């Protein structure tokens, strides 16, 4: 069964300023509330693969230390980035980030999240992402500094 979610993030920065922070998962991970370490595994002409180590409290009291590899594809420069990962034994995550100009020096990032695999695990993961990513993008925006 598939789980899907769309999140929209309004960032007070132009696309060329915010785009590299999503393209480089190491920078992305510095702002993610669960990601504790992100390292490059390999870089190819088609994608960059990262190893991601996270820490999360499941249901608020069960500690979990997910560790998985994720691939980042630049589908269309300054317009579309895709993350793919087998996050937990048969639970596959795809996130498509689409960038569009908004008013002034503002960027709208539309995030389409798609999970397939175990229904219960996918639902828990989607819930965690829905809480973490608004925090992530607010932190990322604050880390960009003032618009020039």
Secondary structure, DSSP 8 states (H G I E B T S, - for coil): -EEEEEEEEEESS-HHHHHHHHHSHHHHHHH-SSEEEEEEEEE-SS-EEEEEEE-EEETTTEEE--EEEEEEEEEETTTEEEEEEEEETTEEEEEEEEEEE-STT-EEEEEEEEEES-HHHHHHHHHHHHHHHHHHHHHHHHHH-S--
